[in-house]
Amino acid sequence: MKKLKMLAALLLVTAGSYAQKLPADSIFSQFYKATGGKGLWDGVKSYSLTRSYSAAAATPYNAVITASIPEQSIYKNKTIMKRSFVYTVKGDQGWIKVPIGQKVDVKDLSQAEQQNMRLELYDNLVPFIDYKNRGLIATTVGVETVNGVQVNNVELQGKGVKYNLYFDAKTGLLVRQKTNQGGVETTTDFSDYAKSAYGILYPAKLVELNSSDKKPVTIKSALTVNDNVNVELFKR
């Protein structure tokens, strides 16, 4: 009888553990629901981000990012001390425009740099958009605690990149992301979720720390969705 009671208790504990481990797609669905609904997210065709970056003992800079998902194109203009460095990927091509005096030098981006920007096309929103068709595999790791908050940890893995995504178990919002790529781990904490004019919520504040320079960078961000994309941005 005592053995039966112990077995029953063990089964209850095991069942409870499995109950807490939600499927990855269910966790993603909770996020979509919490941030405006899957219908709105499916309707995202283009977006623009304006961002400011600041870190201790480093020069602050700004960036404007414009992307078209159907055309697989992304443009990023980084302005540092009034000098603009423009990175662009369009289809299977990528280039950078570097200011040199009164002229602009145009160079091809390496294949690795182009691939990084193609990931950014989605990462700037969330990396699990259309993840199956993009060749990524999602697996629930389990329940953990981040900054005192219970979270669901989902591993998302593809060619040359691995993400660990931490979703608040109560709100469904993404609160932390760890990205492993090229031997560098980058941890990003998301907060201050705001509602875009389009209707989806996005994190207006990000704090980023990578294992290479180990200096936290604070990013303030504003998102616009489905505005007309200026085609001139994507001309070489």
N, C-alpha and C positions, 0 to 999 in steps of 0.2 A: 504494500500500500504506500509506504514511504517512497519507494522507488518510482511509483506511478505519479505521485505528487511532484517529485523532482523533475520527472520527464515533462509533465504538463507545464511546469513553470518555465523550463528551458524552451519549450515550444512557443510559449507566449512571448518570451524575450526575443526569440528569433523572428517571430512573426512581426513584432513591433519594429525590429530593425529593418526588415524588408519594407514595411509600410512607410517608413520614413524616406526610403530611397526611391524618389519619384523618377519616372522615365525622363530623359533629357527633353524630349519634345513637350512633355507636360510642363516642365519648368520654363521652357521658351514660351509656351502658350500663356503662362501666368504673366510673364514679362510683357508680352504684346498686349494682353488685356489691361494691365496696370498702366500702360503708357499710351493708350488711345484706341487699341483694338487692331486685330490682324488686318482688317480691311483697309485701314489707313496705311499701315506699313506696306501692304502689297501695292498701294497706289503711289509709293515713293519712286519717282523716276529720275529726279535730279535734286541736288541740294547745294547749299552754300553755307560755309562756316566762316565766321570771323573770330580769330583767337588772339589772345595776348599771352605771352610766355614770360615768366619771371622766376629767377633763382638767385640765391645768395651768391654774392661775389661774381655775378655774371651779367652781361649786358642784356637787358630785356629786349624782346622783339615781338613783332606782330606777324600774323599770317592770314591770308585770305585763301580759302580752299573752295573750289567749284568742281562739281562732279556730275557726270551723266552716266547712270547705271546702264541703260540700254546700249549706249555707245561705248561702254567700258573705257571712259575717258575721265581723267582727273587732272586738275590744274592747281598748283600751289605757289603762291607768291609770298615769300618770306622777306620781310623788310627789317633790316638790321642797320641801325645808325644811318637811316635815310638811303640805304642801298638795297635794291630789290633783286632777289635771286628767284628766278622763276623755273619751277620744275613742272614738266608736262608729260603725261602718258596718254597716247591716243591710239587705240587698237593695239597693234604689235610694235609700235614705235615709242620712243621716249627720249626727251632731250632736256637740257638745262640752259638757261640764258643767264650769263654772268656779266655784270656791269664792269667794264674796264675803261676808266676815264669817261669820255663822252660816247664811247661805243659799247656795243653788247656782243659778247662772244657766245656763240651757240655750239654746244657740244652734245654728243650722244650720251645718254645715260647707259651705264652698264646693265647687263641682263639682271643682275642681282638688285640693282637700284630700281629697275622697272618693275620687278616682281614685288618689291616692297611697296611700291606705290599702288600696284593692283590690289594688294591686300588692304591698303589704306582706304581704297574706294569703299570697302564695306566696314572696315574697322572704325572709321570716323563716325559711323552710326552704331552698328553692333556686328561682330564678326560672324554671327550665325545666320545672317540673312541668306536664304536659298542655299544653305550649307551643303545639302546632299548633292545638288546638281553641280556644286563647285568642288566635289571630291573630298569633302571633309567628313569626318566620323565623330559623332558626339556620344559620350559615355558619362553617366552619372557616377561621380566618385563617392558622394555621400554627404552627410550633414556635418558642418564644421561651425566654428565660431570666429567671426572677424570683428574686431573692435567691440566685443561684447554682444554682437548680434548673431543670431543663428542664421546660417546661410546654407544654400544648396550649391555644392561644388560640381560643375560640369566640365569635363575635359573635352576639348574640341581639337582634333588633330588632322593635319593635312600635310602635303608635301613641303618639307622644309620649315614647318611652323607648328607650334603647339600652344593652345590657350587653356588656361584654367579660369573659368568664369564663376563668380561667386554672387548668387542671387539672394537677397533678403527673403527668408522663408515666409515672412508675414506679408510684406508689401509686393513681392515679386520683382522688385527693381534690382538691376545690376549694380552692385556696390564696389566690386573689385574685379580687376582682370590682370592675370599674369600671362605675359606673352614670351615664349621662348623661341628665338629665331637667330640663326647665325652665331650660336654660342652666347648670346646675350639675353638675360631675363629682364623684362621690363614689367614693373608692377604699377598699375594705375588705379587709384581710388576715385570713385565717382560720387558726387554729392550735388546739392542745390538743384534738384530736378526742376525744370521750368517747362511751361507749355508753349510750344511754337504756334505761330499763327495758323499753320496747317492743321494742328490738333494733336500731334504726338508730343509726349514728354521727352526731354533730353537732359543730360547732366550739364549744368552751366559752369560747374567747377570740377576740374580734374587735378589730381596731384600725381605726378609721374616720377618714378625712380627706377633707374636701370643699374644693372650690375657692373657696367663699364665705368661710368664716371661717378656714380654713387652720390649725385647731387639732386635733391628733390626739386622738381620744376612744377610751379603752380600755373595752371592754364585756365583762363576765363574764356568761355565759349558762348557764341550765339548762333542759332541754327535757323535757316530759311529753307523751306522745302517747295519744290516744283515751281520756282520762279523761272522765267525765261532765261535760258543759258546763252550767253554771248559767244557765238561761234568763233569770234576773233581771238578769244582766249586760247583756242586750240590750234592756232596756226603757228607754224614754225618760223 
